[in-house]
Amino acid sequence: MSNMSKLAKLATTSTPTSPAISSPVPIRVIVVDNDGIFRDMLTHSLSKLGYDIINVSESGALYRELINHSIDIVILETDLPGDSGLTIAAQLRSMHKTRLLGIVILTCHTELKMRIDGLDSGADVVIAKPVTASEIHAQLQSLYRRLSMNTQAAGPTPWEFIKTEWKLITPSNVEIPLTHLETLLIDILASNNGEPVRRKDIISTALNQNPMAYDERRLEAIISRLRRKISKYYALSQPIKVAHSIGYSFADKIERR
């Protein structure tokens, strides 16, 4: 199908007016399609509905985005340069970090075998083109509901802290690189099993400073920067809590390794 035909298909179909499912943050979606016109039109339509959209044209760019961002759903065209959409779907399902992603396959091939191959590759949904933004929106809503129910049934996914690698991993498997000082802070907070750690203990143990001589405003600034960094990578919750008049805690479940 030509670019102009795809563009006309999207343009002649009204954009759905119902908003994306209510959630603490927008549903985060990556669109992977080498047809720039279709990709931009779909991105525009879904963005207006409140989705947080990134669009790329091939697998290498997709993998870079997945390393740097927390994503809920990936929309894959089957006929991509390099790795096909089916190959990418299978790779995403095989990797620990991306195995729980929602995956939607878009294809110009209408035969039943392609739909079966798409599902076999690990896709949750296979949609034949031409397709409207309204249909994609409806499928994303349905898929996100299923993903949310699965997450609730399984219970909260813990954070992971790898001290030797100066790394904190979010429940969505996004790696947050830490400085040496941030690693020491996370280490003492994570070791206290959700209970607050007193400021003077953080200062003496993690910062290796004399609590009597140390300006606590410096600690507040360091913690504030670390909280902002975590929020940049994971907006669903802020695990570092302020215990007023006491200190700080890592309130979410965390595994140390």
Buried (B, 14 or more C-beta within 10 A) or exposed (E): EEEEEBBEBBEEBEBBEEEBBEEEEBBBBBBBBBBEBBBBBBBBBBBBBBBBBBBBBBBEBBBEBBEEBBBBBBBBBBBBEEBBBBBBBBBBBEEEBBEBBBBBBBBBBEEEEBBEBBBEBBBBBBBBBBBBBBEBBEBBBBBBEEBBEEBEEEEEBEBBBBBEEBBBBBBBBBBBEBEEBBBBBBBBBBBBEBEBBBBBBBBBBBBEBEBEEBEEEEBEEBBEEBBEBBEEBBBEBBBBBBBEEEBBBBBBBBEEE
